[in-house]
Amino acid sequence: MEKRFALIVSRNTAGAGKMDVLYYDDLWRPKKSGQNTSQQFWDSRADHFCTNAYCKSAAERVSKLIAMLTEKGMLTKNSSVLDIGCGPGTYAVEIAKRAKEVVGIDISPKMLEYAEKNRKNEKLENLKFMKLDWEQVLLEEWNWEMRFDLAFASMCPAINSKNALEKMIRTSRGYCFMSTFARREESIRDRLAEELIPNWDLKNQGNGVYCCFNILWLMGYYPEITYVDSCWENKFSFREAVEYYCNALPIPGGPSKAQREFIENYLKTLDEGGLITEKVKMKFAWIYWKV
């Protein structure tokens, strides 16, 4: 950890001139349009998420994460767990099999429909799901101050600032865990971005790891990081692909008519038998700390 921190300090010294929480907070906060944090966007992704949740690479990643949480004492049979941005309940269901109580929250009603279905299939009575927007949640109204042994957030876009981290920490009396990507390569999205957003730095999208670690360190915590590599394929119908990339690309206000036509025309060249396939490579960062 000492070597990693030294590298981070060096990088910060070159880029910012001083160690400043506000610098990292500003760097981390999203500068793009917020369409991929909306209820509508995540509702549109629910079918795809639920299908991919049970592919081989995802199942292996879930199993590895559960094992790590257990091994490090963050998850026990007596644990009360909050899953922020739980999606279709992929992690919440597996955590609930090993914990005393799990609460999953998400902004998307359709994601929660899948989550509830998955809960019922596993007959888990210690797991409940709630439709809540994490950014709007008032912890005191729910009596969630230091309410949970583990505050958990996997790839949750709402955890994107110092305030979001502090809020997450306030819910925990034991540990916090969050994951984000350190590197992200998506064959179709990256190609479209090169054409439509030439000033977007595709090679430097892992600022979440860099900023989160430094903010936590400067707040007095000792975060640990585990990196996990994974690859898979996303398959879309033509119409699904058009809607996905029009929402996923960080174009303020969404793509123009001309940009949408470019996206559609490019995707038509990739259509094979009614399906469009994207190759994805990810380096995930699992960040965890004791509160």
C-alpha positions in Angstrom: 0.0 0.0 0.0 2.9 2.4 0.8 4.3 2.1 -2.7 0.9 2.6 -4.3 0.3 5.7 -2.1 3.7 7.1 -3.1 2.8 6.8 -6.7 -0.5 8.5 -6.2 1.1 11.3 -4.3 3.6 11.7 -7.1 0.9 11.8 -9.7 -1.0 14.4 -7.7 2.0 16.6 -7.2 2.6 16.7 -10.9 -1.0 17.4 -11.7 -2.4 19.5 -8.9 0.6 20.9 -7.0 -0.8 20.0 -3.6 -2.8 17.3 -1.8 -6.2 18.7 -1.6 -9.5 16.8 -1.0 -11.4 19.4 -3.0 -9.1 18.7 -6.0 -9.9 15.0 -6.0 -13.6 15.7 -5.3 -13.8 18.0 -8.4 -11.8 15.6 -10.5 -14.1 12.7 -9.6 -17.5 14.4 -10.0 -19.0 13.6 -13.4 -18.7 16.4 -16.0 -21.0 14.8 -18.5 -24.7 14.7 -19.0 -26.6 12.6 -16.4 -28.6 10.4 -18.6 -26.9 7.2 -17.5 -27.9 7.9 -13.8 -31.6 8.3 -14.6 -34.4 5.9 -13.8 -35.3 5.7 -17.5 -31.8 4.6 -18.5 -31.5 1.9 -15.9 -35.1 0.6 -16.6 -34.0 0.3 -20.2 -30.9 -1.8 -19.1 -32.7 -4.1 -16.7 -33.4 -6.9 -19.1 -29.7 -6.9 -20.2 -28.4 -6.7 -16.7 -30.5 -9.6 -15.4 -29.4 -11.8 -18.4 -25.7 -11.0 -18.0 -25.8 -11.4 -14.2 -25.7 -15.2 -14.7 -23.1 -15.4 -17.5 -19.9 -17.3 -16.6 -17.7 -14.2 -16.1 -20.2 -12.5 -13.8 -20.9 -15.6 -11.8 -17.1 -16.1 -11.2 -16.7 -12.5 -10.2 -19.6 -12.7 -7.7 -18.2 -15.9 -6.2 -14.8 -14.4 -5.8 -16.1 -11.2 -4.2 -18.3 -13.1 -1.7 -15.3 -15.2 -0.8 -13.1 -12.1 -0.2 -15.8 -10.4 1.9 -16.1 -13.5 4.1 -12.3 -14.1 4.3 -11.7 -10.5 5.5 -14.4 -10.6 8.1 -16.6 -8.0 6.3 -19.4 -10.5 5.8 -20.6 -12.9 8.6 -23.7 -14.7 9.5 -24.5 -11.8 11.9 -24.0 -9.1 9.4 -26.6 -6.4 8.5 -25.8 -5.2 5.0 -26.9 -2.2 2.8 -26.5 -2.7 -0.9 -26.6 0.7 -2.6 -27.6 0.5 -6.3 -28.5 -3.1 -6.0 -29.8 -3.5 -9.6 -31.4 -7.0 -10.1 -30.1 -8.2 -6.8 -27.1 -10.1 -8.1 -24.9 -9.4 -5.1 -27.7 -8.8 -2.6 -29.1 -12.3 -3.1 -25.8 -14.0 -2.6 -24.9 -11.8 0.4 -28.3 -12.6 2.0 -27.5 -16.3 1.9 -24.7 -15.6 4.3 -25.8 -12.6 6.3 -28.4 -11.9 9.0 -30.2 -9.1 7.1 -29.8 -7.3 3.7 -31.5 -4.1 2.4 -31.1 -3.4 -1.3 -32.0 0.0 -2.8 -32.1 1.1 -6.4 -33.6 4.0 -8.5 -35.0 1.6 -11.2 -38.4 -0.1 -10.6 -37.7 -2.6 -13.4 -34.4 -3.6 -11.8 -36.2 -4.1 -8.5 -38.8 -6.3 -10.2 -36.0 -8.6 -11.2 -34.4 -8.3 -7.8 -37.7 -9.3 -6.1 -38.2 -12.2 -8.5 -34.6 -13.4 -7.7 -35.3 -13.1 -4.0 -38.5 -15.1 -4.2 -36.8 -17.8 -6.2 -34.2 -18.2 -3.5 -36.9 -18.0 -0.7 -34.9 -15.3 1.2 -36.9 -13.7 4.0 -33.9 -11.7 5.3 -33.7 -9.6 2.2 -35.8 -6.7 1.2 -35.6 -4.2 -1.7 -36.7 -0.6 -1.8 -37.0 2.0 -4.6 -34.9 4.9 -3.4 -32.6 7.4 -5.0 -29.4 7.3 -3.0 -28.6 10.9 -3.7 -32.0 12.0 -2.2 -32.0 9.6 0.8 -32.1 11.3 4.2 -30.4 8.8 6.5 -32.0 10.2 9.7 -35.5 9.5 8.2 -34.7 5.8 7.8 -32.6 5.5 11.0 -29.7 4.4 8.9 -26.9 6.3 10.8 -24.4 3.5 11.8 -27.3 1.0 11.0 -25.3 -1.6 9.0 -22.2 -3.7 9.5 -21.3 -3.4 5.8 -22.2 -0.7 3.4 -21.8 -2.1 -0.1 -22.0 -0.5 -3.5 -21.0 -2.3 -6.7 -20.5 -0.2 -9.8 -22.9 2.4 -8.4 -22.8 5.7 -10.4 -24.2 7.5 -7.4 -21.0 7.0 -5.4 -19.0 9.6 -7.3 -17.9 12.3 -4.8 -16.6 13.0 -1.3 -20.2 13.7 -0.1 -21.4 10.4 -1.5 -18.5 8.6 0.2 -19.2 10.3 3.5 -22.9 9.5 3.3 -22.1 5.8 2.6 -19.6 5.8 5.6 -22.3 7.2 7.9 -24.5 4.2 7.4 -21.8 1.7 8.5 -20.6 0.7 11.9 -18.1 -1.8 10.5 -16.9 -1.8 6.9 -17.5 -0.2 3.5 -17.0 -1.7 0.1 -17.3 -0.2 -3.3 -16.3 -1.2 -6.8 -15.6 0.8 -9.9 -13.5 0.2 -13.0 -9.8 1.0 -13.3 -9.8 0.3 -17.0 -12.7 -0.1 -19.4 -12.5 -1.2 -23.0 -15.8 -1.6 -25.0 -15.2 -2.2 -28.7 -18.3 -0.5 -30.1 -18.6 2.3 -27.6 -15.0 3.3 -27.9 -15.2 3.4 -31.7 -18.2 5.6 -31.6 -16.6 7.9 -29.0 -13.5 8.3 -31.2 -15.7 9.7 -33.9 -18.3 11.6 -32.0 -16.4 12.8 -28.9 -12.8 13.3 -30.1 -11.7 15.2 -26.9 -12.9 12.4 -24.6 -9.9 10.6 -23.0 -10.7 7.0 -23.4 -7.4 5.9 -21.8 -8.0 7.8 -18.6 -11.5 6.7 -17.4 -10.3 5.2 -14.1 -10.2 8.4 -12.1 -12.7 7.0 -9.7 -10.1 4.7 -8.2 -7.5 7.4 -8.0 -9.8 10.0 -6.5 -11.7 7.6 -4.1 -8.4 6.2 -2.7 -6.9 9.7 -2.1 -10.1 11.2 -0.6 -10.4 8.2 1.8 -6.7 8.5 2.8 -7.0 12.2 3.4 -10.1 11.5 5.6 -8.0 9.3 7.8 -9.0 5.8 6.4 -6.7 3.1 5.2 -8.4 1.7 2.0 -7.3 -1.5 0.4 -7.7 -2.2 -3.3 -8.0 -5.5 -5.1 -7.9 -5.5 -8.9 -10.0 -8.1 -10.9 -9.8 -8.6 -14.7 -12.8 -9.7 -16.6 -14.0 -10.0 -20.2 -17.3 -10.9 -21.9 -19.5 -10.1 -24.8 -22.6 -7.9 -24.9 -25.3 -8.9 -27.4 -28.0 -6.5 -28.5 -30.8 -6.3 -31.1 -30.3 -3.4 -33.5 -32.9 -1.2 -31.7 -31.5 -2.1 -28.2 -28.0 -1.2 -29.4 -29.1 2.2 -30.8 -30.8 3.2 -27.5 -28.0 1.9 -25.4 -25.2 3.8 -27.2 -27.3 7.0 -27.5 -27.6 6.9 -23.7 -24.2 5.5 -22.8 -22.1 8.0 -24.7 -21.2 11.1 -22.6 -22.7 13.7 -25.0 -24.2 16.6 -23.1 -27.9 16.8 -23.8 -27.7 13.5 -25.7 -26.7 12.9 -29.4 -28.0 15.3 -32.1 -30.0 14.0 -35.0 -26.9 13.8 -37.1 -25.0 12.0 -34.4 -27.8 9.5 -33.9 -27.9 8.8 -37.6 -24.1 8.1 -37.5 -24.6 5.7 -34.6 -27.4 3.9 -36.4 -25.4 3.6 -39.7 -22.4 2.3 -37.9 -24.4 -0.3 -36.0 -26.0 -1.5 -39.2 -22.5 -2.5 -40.4 -22.1 -4.7 -37.4 -25.5 -6.4 -37.5 -25.1 -10.1 -38.0 -28.3 -12.2 -38.1 -30.2 -9.6 -36.1 -27.6 -9.3 -33.3 -24.8 -6.8 -32.6 -22.0 -8.1 -30.5 -19.6 -5.9 -28.4 -16.4 -7.2 -26.8 -15.8 -5.8 -23.3 -12.6 -5.9 -21.2 -12.7 -4.5 -17.7 -10.2 -4.1 -14.9 -12.4 -3.8 -11.8 -11.1 -2.1 -8.6 -12.6 -3.4 -5.4 -12.0 -0.7 -2.7 -12.8 -1.5 0.9 -12.0 0.0 4.3 -12.9 -0.2 8.0 -14.8 2.8 9.4 
